[in-house]
């Protein structure tokens, strides 16, 4: 019965999002898909999880409704005030191809500059790791030990948060790919760097963030073209293959990490059907666990509720950690306590951190604000400054997509990537809107023609 209710709620949310934003890809649909997928798989019980308590369902359902209401507030307000509904992104015009060429040129140059920085950084990371474990091959052989070392002490000698620029680069790579309608090496490099960095650190969260950023940049920038002209089958095929190639790269990277990190594939409470997947690749018991365990951890946390932090300790964790470096007693641990579900895990959805920080009020208010801000930026993106607002909206979508796992604002590299997107977005918009640069580029184009 619960599976049917979840599926119906997801379908209604997706249809509502499509109606409000005139596009299938939007934050309401994203929230519904990630939460419904995890909850339905949880209720299938391939692992005999402890049943969710009524309080847990109330928290999950209340936050879902609050997010939808917050997301719908801006469209409803625009309708009530008589704003003309702008159904499509109308930044580029096929009648003036110079605009698209100039924008692609600016994106290409920006990506190459950032690529140089992040490639040098990941080579530095690999050097430090190979020095630590005694060789490049040992990075994979000793993956489990390397992961444990990184969790406890971090890799000595690494430059904090510089690698986060690779996440910003994946956003620009997605935007560039959506605009150019094919895959190019300049857009592949950020994905490879993210994978190499994840392997060096034996962590997968950055791969999920990179996937969300690339997909958001790709889809939203692509929408600036599809409203103006019918696409040929060859162009549609190239676009599909571009997105598939990017996703496959990240999936392969995640599988390399999973298979070399010493992840246990046998869990207490696992059913016979789940055990049969042991020894396979990509779809394994641990993959099912990572997709489903988080509501169970939330459930166990709500039974205990003994995580006491100061105001916003999880939500604003990077800020509090920064203050702790100046001598303030505000350090927030990188990793949260574990709970048995019966399988042990420490990620209990973003609702766990919100409840620990602000109680039930935060569980209802924060999703409302997240939906409200996402909708406001969505409509702002359609009117002006495409790359500034695209960068902000994409990182809001990371919060939405990661909400089933963790409150992403507690991750320092999410914040650093957002700051990088903010700065680069402003610079790209400035150069795109520069009349002097526009005249110069058009003059050069005319000369070549």
C-alpha positions as CSV (number, residue, x, y, z in Angstrom):
1,X,0.0,0.0,0.0
2,X,2.8,2.4,0.9
3,X,4.5,1.8,-2.5
4,X,1.3,2.8,-4.3
5,X,0.9,6.0,-2.2
6,X,4.5,6.9,-2.9
7,X,4.2,6.3,-6.6
8,X,1.0,8.3,-6.9
9,X,2.6,11.2,-4.9
10,X,5.6,11.1,-7.2
11,X,3.5,11.1,-10.4
12,X,1.3,14.0,-9.2
13,X,4.4,16.0,-8.2
14,X,6.0,15.4,-11.6
15,X,2.9,16.5,-13.5
16,X,2.5,19.5,-11.3
17,X,6.1,20.5,-11.9
18,X,5.6,20.1,-15.7
19,X,2.5,22.3,-15.5
20,X,4.1,25.0,-13.4
21,X,7.4,25.2,-15.3
22,X,6.4,24.0,-18.8
23,X,9.3,21.5,-18.8
24,X,9.8,18.0,-17.5
25,X,13.2,18.8,-16.0
26,X,12.5,20.9,-12.9
27,X,13.2,20.9,-9.2
28,X,9.8,19.4,-8.2
29,X,10.2,16.5,-10.6
30,X,13.8,16.0,-9.4
31,X,12.7,15.9,-5.7
32,X,9.9,13.5,-6.5
33,X,12.1,11.1,-8.5
34,X,14.9,10.8,-6.0
35,X,12.7,10.4,-3.0
36,X,10.1,8.1,-4.6
37,X,12.9,5.9,-6.0
38,X,14.6,5.5,-2.7
39,X,11.4,5.0,-0.6
40,X,9.9,2.5,-3.1
41,X,13.1,0.5,-3.1
42,X,13.2,0.7,0.7
43,X,9.6,-0.6,0.9
44,X,10.4,-3.5,-1.4
45,X,12.6,-4.9,1.5
46,X,15.4,-6.6,-0.3
47,X,17.1,-5.8,3.0
48,X,14.8,-6.4,6.0
49,X,15.0,-2.8,7.3
50,X,13.2,-1.8,10.5
51,X,9.8,-0.4,9.5
52,X,9.5,3.4,9.3
53,X,7.6,4.8,12.3
54,X,4.5,7.1,11.7
55,X,6.7,10.1,12.9
56,X,9.2,9.4,10.2
57,X,6.5,9.3,7.5
58,X,5.1,12.6,8.9
59,X,8.5,14.2,8.6
60,X,9.1,12.9,5.1
61,X,5.6,13.8,3.9
62,X,5.6,17.2,5.5
63,X,8.9,18.1,4.0
64,X,7.8,16.9,0.6
65,X,4.6,19.0,0.7
66,X,6.5,22.0,2.0
67,X,9.0,21.8,-0.9
68,X,6.2,21.6,-3.4
69,X,4.3,24.5,-1.9
70,X,7.5,26.6,-1.8
71,X,8.2,25.8,-5.4
72,X,4.7,26.7,-6.5
73,X,4.6,30.0,-4.6
74,X,6.6,31.9,-7.3
75,X,4.6,30.6,-10.3
76,X,1.3,31.3,-8.4
77,X,2.4,34.8,-7.5
78,X,3.4,35.5,-11.1
79,X,0.0,34.3,-12.3
80,X,-1.8,36.4,-9.6
81,X,0.1,39.5,-10.6
82,X,-0.6,39.1,-14.3
83,X,3.0,38.4,-15.4
84,X,3.2,37.0,-18.9
85,X,4.2,33.4,-18.8
86,X,7.6,32.9,-20.4
87,X,7.5,29.2,-21.3
88,X,11.0,28.9,-22.9
89,X,14.5,30.2,-22.5
90,X,14.8,32.8,-25.2
91,X,18.4,34.0,-25.0
92,X,19.8,32.7,-28.3
93,X,18.3,33.4,-31.7
94,X,18.9,31.3,-34.8
95,X,18.6,34.4,-36.9
96,X,21.9,35.7,-35.4
97,X,24.3,32.8,-35.4
98,X,27.2,35.1,-34.3
99,X,25.6,35.2,-30.8
100,X,25.9,31.4,-30.4
101,X,29.4,31.2,-31.9
102,X,30.7,34.0,-29.6
103,X,29.1,32.4,-26.6
104,X,30.6,29.0,-27.5
105,X,34.0,30.7,-28.0
106,X,33.9,32.2,-24.5
107,X,32.7,29.0,-22.9
108,X,35.5,27.1,-24.7
109,X,38.2,29.5,-23.6
110,X,36.9,29.5,-20.0
111,X,36.8,25.7,-19.9
112,X,40.4,25.4,-21.2
113,X,41.7,27.8,-18.6
114,X,39.9,25.9,-15.8
115,X,41.0,22.6,-17.2
116,X,44.6,23.5,-16.9
117,X,44.2,24.3,-13.2
118,X,42.2,21.2,-12.3
119,X,44.4,18.9,-14.3
120,X,47.5,20.2,-12.5
121,X,45.6,19.8,-9.2
122,X,44.6,16.2,-9.8
123,X,48.1,15.3,-10.9
124,X,49.3,16.7,-7.6
125,X,46.7,14.6,-5.8
126,X,47.7,11.4,-7.6
127,X,51.4,12.1,-6.8
128,X,50.6,12.5,-3.1
129,X,48.5,9.4,-3.0
130,X,51.0,7.2,-5.0
131,X,53.7,8.5,-2.7
132,X,51.6,7.5,0.3
133,X,50.7,4.0,-0.8
134,X,53.9,3.2,-2.7
135,X,52.8,3.3,-6.3
136,X,49.9,4.0,-8.7
137,X,48.7,0.4,-8.9
138,X,48.5,0.3,-5.1
139,X,45.9,3.1,-5.2
140,X,43.5,0.4,-6.4
141,X,44.9,-2.5,-4.5
142,X,44.9,-0.6,-1.2
143,X,41.6,1.3,-1.9
144,X,40.0,0.3,1.4
145,X,43.0,1.4,3.5
146,X,43.3,4.6,1.5
147,X,39.6,5.4,2.1
148,X,40.0,4.8,5.8
149,X,43.1,7.0,5.9
150,X,41.4,9.8,4.0
151,X,38.3,9.6,6.4
152,X,40.5,9.8,9.5
153,X,43.3,12.2,8.5
154,X,42.8,13.5,4.9
155,X,45.6,13.3,2.3
156,X,48.6,15.2,3.6
157,X,50.0,17.9,1.3
158,X,46.8,18.3,-0.7
159,X,45.5,21.9,-1.4
160,X,42.1,22.2,0.4
161,X,39.1,22.7,-1.9
162,X,41.0,23.5,-5.1
163,X,39.7,20.3,-6.6
164,X,36.2,21.6,-6.1
165,X,36.8,23.7,-9.3
166,X,36.5,20.5,-11.2
167,X,32.8,20.3,-10.1
168,X,32.3,23.9,-11.4
169,X,34.0,22.8,-14.6
170,X,31.5,19.9,-15.0
171,X,28.6,22.4,-14.9
172,X,30.2,24.5,-17.6
173,X,31.0,21.3,-19.6
174,X,27.4,20.3,-19.4
175,X,26.3,23.8,-20.5
176,X,28.8,23.8,-23.4
177,X,27.8,20.3,-24.5
178,X,24.1,21.3,-24.5
179,X,24.9,24.3,-26.6
180,X,27.3,22.8,-29.1
181,X,25.1,19.6,-29.5
182,X,28.0,17.1,-29.5
183,X,30.7,15.9,-27.1
184,X,34.1,17.6,-27.2
185,X,37.4,16.9,-25.4
186,X,37.2,20.2,-23.6
187,X,34.0,19.1,-21.9
188,X,35.3,15.5,-21.2
189,X,38.4,16.7,-19.3
190,X,36.4,17.9,-16.2
191,X,34.6,14.6,-16.0
192,X,37.9,12.6,-16.2
193,X,39.4,14.9,-13.6
194,X,36.5,14.4,-11.2
195,X,36.8,10.6,-11.6
196,X,40.5,10.6,-11.0
197,X,40.1,12.8,-8.0
198,X,37.4,10.5,-6.6
199,X,39.6,7.5,-7.2
200,X,42.5,9.2,-5.4
201,X,40.3,9.9,-2.4
202,X,38.2,6.7,-2.7
203,X,35.0,8.8,-2.4
204,X,31.8,8.8,-4.5
205,X,29.9,11.9,-3.3
206,X,31.7,14.2,-5.8
207,X,30.7,11.9,-8.7
208,X,27.0,12.3,-7.8
209,X,27.4,16.0,-7.5
210,X,29.3,16.2,-10.8
211,X,26.5,14.2,-12.5
212,X,23.8,16.5,-11.2
213,X,25.8,19.6,-12.2
214,X,26.5,18.3,-15.7
215,X,22.9,17.2,-16.3
216,X,21.5,20.5,-15.1
217,X,23.9,22.6,-17.2
218,X,23.3,20.3,-20.2
219,X,19.4,20.3,-20.1
220,X,18.8,24.0,-19.2
221,X,21.3,25.3,-21.7
222,X,19.9,23.0,-24.4
223,X,16.4,24.4,-23.7
224,X,17.6,27.8,-25.0
225,X,17.8,26.3,-28.5
226,X,15.0,23.7,-28.8
227,X,12.2,26.3,-28.6
228,X,13.4,28.0,-31.8
229,X,13.8,25.2,-34.3
230,X,13.0,21.6,-35.0
231,X,16.0,19.4,-34.4
232,X,17.1,16.9,-37.0
233,X,17.4,13.2,-36.1
234,X,21.2,13.4,-36.3
235,X,21.4,16.3,-33.9
236,X,19.1,14.6,-31.5
237,X,21.2,11.5,-31.6
238,X,24.4,13.4,-31.0
239,X,22.8,15.1,-28.0
240,X,21.6,11.8,-26.5
241,X,25.0,10.2,-27.0
242,X,26.7,13.2,-25.4
243,X,24.7,12.8,-22.3
244,X,25.0,9.0,-22.3
245,X,28.8,9.2,-22.6
246,X,29.1,11.6,-19.7
247,X,26.9,9.5,-17.5
248,X,28.8,6.3,-18.4
249,X,32.1,7.9,-17.5
250,X,30.8,8.8,-14.1
251,X,29.2,5.4,-13.5
252,X,32.4,3.6,-14.5
253,X,34.3,5.8,-12.1
254,X,31.9,4.9,-9.3
255,X,32.2,1.2,-10.1
256,X,36.0,1.4,-10.0
257,X,35.8,3.0,-6.5
258,X,33.2,0.5,-5.3
259,X,35.1,-2.5,-6.5
260,X,38.4,-1.4,-5.0
261,X,37.3,0.1,-1.7
262,X,36.7,-3.2,-0.1
263,X,32.9,-2.6,0.1
264,X,31.1,-5.5,1.9
265,X,28.4,-7.1,-0.2
266,X,27.0,-9.3,2.6
267,X,24.6,-7.5,5.0
268,X,22.6,-8.6,8.0
269,X,18.9,-8.7,7.0
270,X,19.6,-9.2,3.3
271,X,17.1,-11.4,1.5
272,X,18.0,-14.3,-0.7
273,X,17.2,-12.3,-3.8
274,X,19.6,-9.6,-2.8
275,X,22.4,-12.0,-2.0
276,X,22.2,-13.4,-5.5
277,X,23.5,-10.1,-6.8
278,X,26.8,-10.5,-4.9
279,X,29.9,-10.7,-7.0
280,X,28.3,-8.8,-9.9
281,X,29.2,-5.3,-11.2
282,X,27.2,-2.0,-11.2
283,X,24.0,-3.6,-9.6
284,X,25.1,-5.2,-6.3
285,X,23.8,-5.4,-2.8
286,X,25.9,-2.4,-1.7
287,X,24.4,-0.3,-4.6
288,X,20.9,-1.2,-3.3
289,X,22.0,-0.3,0.2
290,X,23.3,3.1,-0.8
291,X,20.1,3.8,-2.7
292,X,17.8,2.9,0.2
293,X,19.3,3.0,3.6
294,X,19.0,6.8,4.3
295,X,15.3,6.8,5.3
296,X,16.1,4.0,7.7
297,X,18.8,6.0,9.3
298,X,16.5,8.9,9.7
299,X,14.0,6.6,11.3
300,X,16.5,5.4,13.8
301,X,17.8,8.9,14.5
302,X,14.3,10.1,15.3
303,X,13.9,7.3,17.9
304,X,17.0,8.5,19.7
305,X,17.4,12.3,18.9
306,X,20.6,12.6,20.9
307,X,22.7,14.5,18.3
308,X,23.1,17.9,19.9
309,X,24.9,20.6,17.9
310,X,24.7,24.4,18.1
311,X,22.4,26.4,15.9
312,X,22.8,25.3,12.3
313,X,25.7,23.1,13.1
314,X,25.1,20.8,10.1
315,X,23.4,23.3,7.7
316,X,26.2,25.8,8.0
317,X,29.0,23.4,8.8
318,X,31.7,24.9,6.5
319,X,31.2,28.3,8.2
320,X,31.5,26.8,11.6
321,X,34.6,24.8,10.6
322,X,36.2,28.0,9.3
323,X,35.6,29.7,12.6
324,X,37.1,26.8,14.5
325,X,40.4,27.4,12.6
326,X,40.5,30.8,14.3
327,X,40.2,29.3,17.8
328,X,36.5,29.2,18.3
329,X,34.9,26.1,19.7
330,X,32.7,25.5,16.7
331,X,34.2,22.5,14.9
332,X,31.7,20.2,13.2
333,X,32.8,16.6,12.4
334,X,33.0,15.7,8.7
335,X,31.1,12.5,9.3
336,X,27.9,11.8,11.3
337,X,27.2,9.0,13.8
338,X,26.1,5.6,12.6
339,X,22.8,3.9,13.3
340,X,21.8,0.3,12.7
341,X,18.9,-0.2,10.3
342,X,19.8,-3.2,10.9
343,X,22.7,-2.4,8.5
344,X,25.0,0.3,9.9
345,X,25.0,3.6,8.1
346,X,25.5,7.3,8.9
347,X,23.6,9.2,6.1
348,X,20.0,9.8,7.0
349,X,18.7,12.3,4.4
350,X,18.9,16.0,4.7
351,X,15.9,15.9,7.1
352,X,18.1,14.3,9.8
353,X,20.5,17.3,9.8
354,X,17.7,19.8,9.6
355,X,15.9,18.2,12.6
356,X,19.1,18.1,14.6
357,X,19.7,21.8,13.8
358,X,16.3,23.3,14.0
359,X,13.7,20.7,15.1
360,X,10.4,20.1,13.3
361,X,10.3,23.8,12.3
362,X,13.4,23.5,10.2
363,X,12.2,20.3,8.6
364,X,9.2,22.2,7.3
365,X,10.6,25.7,6.7
366,X,13.9,24.8,5.0
367,X,12.3,22.7,2.2
368,X,9.8,25.5,1.6
369,X,12.6,28.1,1.3
370,X,14.6,25.7,-1.0
371,X,11.7,25.3,-3.3
372,X,10.9,29.1,-3.2
373,X,14.5,30.1,-4.0
374,X,14.9,27.4,-6.8
375,X,11.7,28.7,-8.5
376,X,12.8,32.4,-8.2
377,X,16.1,31.6,-9.8
378,X,14.4,29.4,-12.5
379,X,12.4,32.4,-13.7
380,X,15.3,34.8,-13.3
381,X,17.4,32.5,-15.5
382,X,14.9,32.8,-18.3
383,X,15.3,36.6,-18.5
384,X,19.0,37.5,-18.0
385,X,22.5,36.6,-16.9
386,X,22.2,33.0,-18.0
387,X,25.5,31.7,-16.6
388,X,25.4,33.4,-13.2
389,X,21.9,32.1,-12.5
390,X,22.6,28.8,-14.1
391,X,25.4,28.3,-11.7
392,X,23.3,29.1,-8.7
393,X,20.3,27.0,-9.9
394,X,22.5,24.0,-10.6
395,X,23.8,24.0,-7.1
396,X,20.3,24.3,-5.7
397,X,19.5,21.2,-7.8
398,X,22.4,19.5,-6.1
399,X,20.8,20.2,-2.7
400,X,17.5,18.7,-4.1
401,X,19.2,15.7,-5.7
402,X,21.4,15.0,-2.7
403,X,18.5,15.6,-0.2
404,X,17.7,11.9,0.0
405,X,21.3,11.3,1.2
406,X,22.6,14.3,3.1
407,X,22.3,18.0,3.6
408,X,24.8,19.1,0.9
409,X,25.5,22.5,2.4
410,X,27.6,20.7,5.1
411,X,30.0,19.7,2.3
412,X,32.8,22.2,1.9
413,X,33.4,21.3,-1.7
414,X,29.7,22.0,-2.6
415,X,30.2,25.6,-1.2
416,X,33.5,26.1,-3.0
417,X,32.0,24.9,-6.2
418,X,29.1,27.3,-5.8
419,X,31.5,30.2,-5.2
420,X,33.5,29.1,-8.3
421,X,30.3,29.0,-10.4
422,X,29.2,32.4,-9.1
423,X,32.5,34.1,-10.1
424,X,32.9,32.3,-13.4
425,X,29.2,32.9,-14.2
426,X,29.6,36.6,-13.7
427,X,32.7,36.7,-15.9
428,X,31.1,34.7,-18.7
429,X,28.0,36.9,-18.7
430,X,30.2,40.0,-18.7
431,X,32.1,38.9,-21.7
432,X,29.0,37.7,-23.5
433,X,27.2,41.0,-23.0
434,X,30.3,43.1,-23.8
435,X,29.4,45.1,-26.9
436,X,33.1,45.8,-27.7
437,X,33.9,42.1,-27.6
438,X,30.8,41.3,-29.6
439,X,31.8,43.7,-32.4
440,X,35.3,42.4,-32.4
441,X,34.2,38.8,-32.6
442,X,31.7,39.5,-35.4
443,X,34.4,41.4,-37.4
444,X,36.7,38.4,-37.1
445,X,34.0,36.0,-38.2
446,X,33.2,38.1,-41.2
447,X,36.8,38.2,-42.2
448,X,37.0,34.4,-42.0
449,X,33.8,34.2,-44.1
